Amino acid sequence: MNESTTWRALTTGSTDEVVLAIDFDATGRPEARFADLAPHLGPDSTVWETVPLGMDALAGPTGEGYVKRWADEVRASGRTVTAVMGFCAGGALAPALAAQVGQWQPEPPLILFDPETVTPLTMYWQFAKIIEVATSSLTPAELDEAREAGRQAQRDLGDLEPLADRLSEIFGQVGAVAFPRLGLDATSAAEVVTLFRSFISYLCAAGQFDPLPAWSRATVLTSASPTSGLNGYRTINPQAPTNLAGDEITFSVGHAGMLADATVAATTRELLARTRVLGGARS
C-alpha cells in the first residue's frame, strides 16, 4: 500500500481485496496482536491494521471522526473490503467502520475477538493496567496512590471525555516521578505520555458507539478469560440476552494470547475463506 497515516499493511495477498483490523497496537503491550494472527490467514489475505493516531489528529476526537479517517483512506485505495475485524475495544468501533464501508460496497461481515464496550469502569481498568506496566519503577505505596487517584477520578467523573482528561493528567504526574528512574530522557517520557493520551482518546471514540445491535449479527470469537469480551459483559450485565453474538465460537485460550493462538488462527482463516465465497456470490 502507499504511505498511510491511518493503516499499516500486516500482510499483502495476491488480490485487491483487504481485511481491515481495528486494534490499538503499541510496543510493550502484554496481549498478542493482529501482527501475530495475520501471517496465518492464508496467502490471499491482505490485512491492514489501524495505526494509533498522533496527537495532531486528536483535537476534539469523536468516534465518527476516527471512523471517517479510516474509511476515507480505504475508499481512496480502491480495495474491496471482505471483512472487518476488531479486538477488545476495537470490537466497538468495527461495526461503525463496516457501516461506512457499506456506503460504497456491500457491507463487509464482522469478525470480533473478545469485543468490549467502553465504560468509565473499563477505562479505569485499562489505566490501572498501563500504570503498572509503564511505571514499573514506582514503589508499592506510589503505585497504590496512583491507582486510588484513578479510582477517585472514575467515581467522580461519569462521562468518558472528562475522565480521559483526568486520567491523562494523573498519568503525566506519575510518569514525571517514574520515568527518570527508568532512565528515560524528557523526549522519550513525552512520547510515552502522548501514546497514553492517544490510547485514551481511542477508548473515548469506542465508547461513543452502541455496538450491541451489530454484535448480534457478527461472528464473535470468545476467549476463556472470565473478565474479557462477552464473558465480562455477561458478568457485569447478568440480565443481558444469551445471544449477544450472531455466531459465538469459544476457545480455551486466555484473552492475552488469543491473537497468537493456532486454533483461533485456523478458525479465522476458515471464516475469511467463507466471506470470500459469499462475496463472490453477491457480486
Buried (B, 14 or more C-beta within 10 A) or exposed (E): EEEBEBBBBBBEBEEEBBBBBBBBBBEEBEBBBBBBBBEBBBEBBBBBBBBBBEEEBBEEBEBEBBBBBBBEBBBEBEBBBBBBBBBBBBBBBBBBBBBBBEEEBBBBBBBBBBBBBBBBEBBBBBBBEBBEEBBEBBEEEBBEBBBEBBBEBBEEBEEBBEBBBBBBEBBBEBBEBBBEEBEBEEEEBBEBBBBBBBBBBBBBBBBBBEBBEBBEBBBBBBBBBEEBBBBBBBEEEEEEEEEBBBEBBEBEBBBBBBBBBEEBBEBBBEBBBEBBEEBEEEE
